[in-house]
Amino acid sequence: MLYPYMTLSDGTEIVHSQIIEQDGKKKVYIHFERPNEGGFDEARCELPDYKWISRDGFSDDDISFFTKLLESNAHLLYKYASCGGIQIA
């Protein structure tokens, strides 16, 4: 299941998975999606390694920005992934 995290000013939606234990590591997958004229630009990153496992339509500058965003938000993403997303209201 994917949980909403934030929407950027350009319409990019950021969602995350729950914590997935694999090979003794607790991983969280982060998905970025932005509408374009023909559909969507998409990218997916695996934490804690910051490994980009897919990317279509986003520039190198976009990916660099997303990496910095993830580096400063990883602790929150793990927190929310462990409790089923952000609990608002």
C-alpha positions as CSV (number, residue, x, y, z in Angstrom):
1,M,0.0,0.0,0.0
2,L,1.1,3.6,-0.7
3,Y,0.5,6.5,1.6
4,P,0.4,10.2,0.6
5,Y,3.3,12.3,1.9
6,M,3.3,15.7,0.1
7,T,2.5,17.5,-3.2
8,L,5.1,19.9,-4.6
9,S,4.2,23.3,-6.2
10,D,4.7,21.8,-9.7
11,G,2.1,19.1,-9.0
12,T,4.5,16.3,-8.2
13,E,2.9,13.9,-5.8
14,I,5.1,12.0,-3.3
15,V,3.8,8.8,-1.7
16,H,5.6,6.1,0.3
17,S,5.2,2.5,1.1
18,Q,5.0,0.9,4.5
19,I,8.2,-0.5,6.0
20,I,9.3,-3.6,4.1
21,E,11.9,-5.9,5.8
22,Q,14.2,-7.4,3.2
23,D,17.6,-9.0,3.7
24,G,17.7,-7.7,7.3
25,K,17.1,-4.1,6.2
26,K,14.0,-2.0,6.8
27,K,13.2,-0.4,3.5
28,V,10.8,2.3,2.4
29,Y,9.9,2.9,-1.2
30,I,9.2,6.5,-2.3
31,H,7.3,7.2,-5.5
32,F,7.2,10.5,-7.3
33,E,4.6,11.2,-10.0
34,R,4.0,14.4,-11.9
35,P,1.3,14.9,-14.6
36,N,2.5,15.9,-18.1
37,E,0.8,16.3,-21.5
38,G,1.0,12.6,-22.3
39,G,0.4,11.0,-18.9
40,F,2.9,11.1,-16.0
41,D,6.6,11.5,-15.2
42,E,7.5,8.8,-12.6
43,A,10.4,8.0,-10.4
44,R,10.9,5.6,-7.5
45,C,13.6,5.6,-4.8
46,E,14.5,2.9,-2.2
47,L,15.5,4.0,1.3
48,P,17.8,3.7,3.2
49,D,20.2,3.4,0.2
50,Y,18.8,6.3,-1.8
51,K,18.8,3.9,-4.8
52,W,16.8,5.2,-7.7
53,I,15.1,2.0,-9.1
54,S,13.1,3.7,-11.8
55,R,12.9,7.0,-13.5
56,D,10.9,8.3,-16.5
57,G,10.5,12.0,-17.4
58,F,12.4,13.6,-14.6
59,S,15.6,15.5,-15.3
60,D,18.9,15.1,-13.5
61,D,18.2,18.3,-11.6
62,D,14.8,17.0,-10.5
63,I,16.4,13.8,-9.2
64,S,19.1,15.8,-7.4
65,F,16.4,17.9,-5.7
66,F,14.4,14.8,-4.8
67,T,17.5,13.2,-3.3
68,K,18.1,16.2,-1.1
69,L,14.5,16.3,-0.1
70,L,14.6,12.6,0.9
71,E,17.9,13.1,2.8
72,S,16.2,15.7,5.0
73,N,12.9,13.8,5.3
74,A,14.0,10.2,5.6
75,H,13.4,10.1,9.4
76,L,9.8,11.3,8.9
77,L,9.2,8.9,6.1
78,Y,10.3,6.0,8.3
79,K,8.1,7.3,11.1
80,Y,5.0,7.6,8.9
81,A,5.7,4.3,7.1
82,S,5.8,2.5,10.5
83,C,2.4,3.8,11.5
84,G,0.4,3.6,8.3
85,G,0.9,7.1,6.9
86,I,0.4,10.6,8.2
87,Q,-2.4,10.7,10.7
88,I,-4.2,14.0,10.1
89,A,-7.3,15.3,11.9
